[in-house]
């Protein structure tokens, strides 16, 4: 993994913070933006929860890329990076909710996360290719990186972990707390700015 990819991987949980701060400072939410954005964020979190319930808490690693299984079940049967797709939808949804500097902040954030995930994914793919060799090469041939296929990929030779929603929920606790906290702040600011009460 390159130095840039390693740094982006290590700090990937913190890179959204500057965008979130700007979003809260310049928020111009409307009822439509609140509902639409929240729906997009919830969709992103549901994708993440589905993926983490299959992949487990290893997805929270920050020190180095790794994984004890080549997961091809759940959302991984449709797309190779469902957690990053979920993240992008969460950030995009929050950006739509706030309507801050729309659409410039949202486009800038989207471009940044595409840049960040490009390097992180390349590093992860190198690890997976070395660790799972022909199984991973076959998986890459059949499952797109970011645009989901319509039917699930299957390979009975690859041993899969079980679907564990309780563990998924436990692993997603921090993401859920952040989503609720930011969403609530946007709504409170909207209420305050519009003298609702």
C-alpha positions as CSV (number, residue, x, y, z in Angstrom):
1,X,0.0,0.0,0.0
2,X,1.4,3.4,-0.9
3,X,2.1,6.0,1.8
4,X,-0.8,8.2,0.5
5,X,-3.2,5.2,0.6
6,X,-2.0,4.2,4.1
7,X,-2.5,7.7,5.4
8,X,-6.0,8.0,3.8
9,X,-6.9,4.6,5.1
10,X,-5.7,5.4,8.7
11,X,-7.6,8.7,8.9
12,X,-10.6,7.9,6.8
13,X,-13.0,8.3,9.7
14,X,-11.8,11.9,10.3
15,X,-11.7,13.3,6.7
16,X,-15.4,14.1,6.7
17,X,-15.1,16.4,9.7
18,X,-14.1,19.6,7.8
19,X,-17.0,19.1,5.4
20,X,-19.5,18.5,8.3
21,X,-18.3,21.7,10.1
22,X,-18.7,23.8,7.0
23,X,-22.1,22.2,6.4
24,X,-23.3,23.1,9.8
25,X,-22.0,26.7,9.7
26,X,-23.6,27.4,6.3
27,X,-26.7,25.3,6.5
28,X,-29.8,26.5,4.6
29,X,-32.1,23.5,5.1
30,X,-35.6,23.4,3.8
31,X,-38.3,20.8,4.6
32,X,-37.7,19.1,1.2
33,X,-33.9,19.0,1.7
34,X,-34.3,17.6,5.2
35,X,-36.5,14.8,4.1
36,X,-34.7,14.0,0.9
37,X,-31.2,14.2,2.5
38,X,-32.2,12.1,5.5
39,X,-33.6,9.4,3.2
40,X,-30.4,9.3,1.2
41,X,-28.3,9.0,4.4
42,X,-30.5,6.2,5.8
43,X,-30.1,4.3,2.5
44,X,-26.4,4.6,2.9
45,X,-26.5,3.4,6.5
46,X,-28.6,0.5,5.6
47,X,-26.1,-0.6,2.9
48,X,-23.3,-0.2,5.5
49,X,-25.2,-2.2,8.1
50,X,-25.9,-5.0,5.6
51,X,-22.2,-5.1,4.7
52,X,-20.8,-5.0,8.2
53,X,-23.2,-7.7,9.3
54,X,-21.4,-10.0,6.8
55,X,-17.9,-8.6,7.0
56,X,-17.8,-8.0,10.8
57,X,-15.9,-5.5,12.9
58,X,-12.7,-6.0,10.9
59,X,-14.0,-3.2,8.7
60,X,-13.2,-0.8,11.6
61,X,-9.5,-1.4,11.4
62,X,-7.4,1.7,11.0
63,X,-3.8,0.5,11.4
64,X,-3.5,-1.6,8.3
65,X,-5.6,-3.3,5.6
66,X,-6.6,-6.9,6.4
67,X,-9.4,-9.4,6.6
68,X,-9.7,-13.0,7.6
69,X,-12.3,-13.7,4.9
70,X,-12.9,-12.8,1.2
71,X,-16.5,-11.8,1.7
72,X,-18.7,-12.3,-1.4
73,X,-22.1,-12.5,0.4
74,X,-24.8,-9.9,1.1
75,X,-24.0,-6.6,-0.7
76,X,-20.5,-7.9,-1.6
77,X,-22.2,-10.2,-4.0
78,X,-23.3,-7.2,-6.0
79,X,-20.5,-4.7,-5.6
80,X,-17.0,-4.9,-4.2
81,X,-17.1,-1.8,-2.0
82,X,-20.5,-1.5,-0.5
83,X,-19.3,0.2,2.7
84,X,-17.7,3.0,0.8
85,X,-20.8,3.4,-1.3
86,X,-22.8,3.6,2.0
87,X,-20.4,6.2,3.3
88,X,-20.7,8.4,0.2
89,X,-24.5,8.2,0.4
90,X,-24.4,9.1,4.1
91,X,-22.2,12.2,3.5
92,X,-24.2,13.2,0.4
93,X,-27.4,12.8,2.3
94,X,-26.2,15.0,5.1
95,X,-25.0,17.6,2.6
96,X,-28.5,17.6,1.0
97,X,-30.1,17.9,4.4
98,X,-28.1,21.0,5.2
99,X,-28.3,22.5,1.7
100,X,-25.1,24.4,2.6
101,X,-23.4,26.1,-0.3
102,X,-25.5,23.9,-2.5
103,X,-24.4,22.3,-4.9
104,X,-20.7,23.4,-4.6
105,X,-20.0,21.9,-1.2
106,X,-21.6,18.6,-2.1
107,X,-19.8,18.3,-5.4
108,X,-16.4,19.2,-3.7
109,X,-17.0,16.6,-1.0
110,X,-18.1,14.0,-3.6
111,X,-14.9,14.6,-5.6
112,X,-12.8,14.4,-2.5
113,X,-14.3,11.1,-1.4
114,X,-14.0,9.6,-4.8
115,X,-10.3,10.6,-4.8
116,X,-9.8,9.2,-1.2
117,X,-11.5,5.9,-1.9
118,X,-9.7,5.4,-5.2
119,X,-6.4,5.2,-3.4
120,X,-7.7,3.2,-0.4
121,X,-9.5,0.7,-2.6
122,X,-6.3,0.2,-4.7
123,X,-4.4,-0.6,-1.6
124,X,-7.1,-3.0,-0.3
125,X,-7.2,-4.7,-3.7
126,X,-3.5,-5.4,-3.7
127,X,-3.8,-7.0,-0.3
128,X,-6.8,-9.1,-1.3
129,X,-5.1,-10.2,-4.6
130,X,-2.0,-11.4,-2.7
131,X,-4.0,-13.1,0.1
132,X,-6.8,-14.7,-1.9
133,X,-5.1,-15.0,-5.4
134,X,-7.3,-16.8,-8.0
135,X,-10.5,-16.5,-5.9
136,X,-10.1,-12.7,-5.8
137,X,-9.1,-12.4,-9.4
138,X,-12.3,-14.3,-10.4
139,X,-14.4,-12.1,-8.0
140,X,-12.9,-8.9,-9.6
141,X,-13.8,-10.2,-13.1
142,X,-17.4,-10.7,-12.1
143,X,-18.3,-8.0,-9.5
144,X,-17.8,-4.3,-10.2
145,X,-15.9,-2.0,-8.0
146,X,-18.6,0.7,-7.4
147,X,-21.5,0.1,-9.8
148,X,-23.6,-2.8,-8.6
149,X,-24.4,-5.7,-10.8
150,X,-28.1,-6.8,-11.0
151,X,-27.7,-10.5,-9.9
152,X,-25.6,-11.8,-6.9
153,X,-22.2,-13.3,-7.6
154,X,-21.8,-16.8,-6.2
155,X,-18.8,-19.1,-5.7
156,X,-19.4,-22.1,-3.5
157,X,-15.6,-22.7,-3.1
158,X,-15.2,-19.5,-1.0
159,X,-16.0,-20.2,2.6
160,X,-18.2,-17.4,3.9
161,X,-18.8,-16.0,7.4
162,X,-22.4,-16.0,8.7
163,X,-24.8,-13.1,8.6
164,X,-24.6,-11.5,12.1
165,X,-26.9,-8.5,12.4
166,X,-26.3,-8.1,16.2
167,X,-22.6,-7.8,15.6
168,X,-23.2,-5.5,12.7
169,X,-25.3,-3.2,14.8
170,X,-22.6,-3.2,17.5
171,X,-20.0,-2.3,14.9
172,X,-22.1,0.4,13.4
173,X,-22.9,2.1,16.8
174,X,-20.4,4.9,16.2
175,X,-21.6,5.6,12.6
176,X,-25.2,5.6,13.8
177,X,-24.4,8.0,16.6
178,X,-22.6,10.3,14.3
179,X,-25.5,10.2,11.8
180,X,-28.1,10.9,14.4
181,X,-26.0,13.7,16.0
182,X,-25.3,15.5,12.7
183,X,-28.9,15.1,11.5
184,X,-30.3,16.4,14.8
185,X,-28.0,19.4,14.7
186,X,-29.1,20.3,11.1
187,X,-32.8,20.0,12.2
188,X,-32.3,22.0,15.3
189,X,-30.5,24.8,13.3
190,X,-33.3,24.7,10.8
191,X,-35.9,25.1,13.6
192,X,-33.9,27.9,15.2
193,X,-33.3,29.8,12.0
194,X,-37.0,29.6,11.0
195,X,-38.4,30.4,14.4
196,X,-40.6,27.3,14.3
197,X,-41.2,27.4,18.1
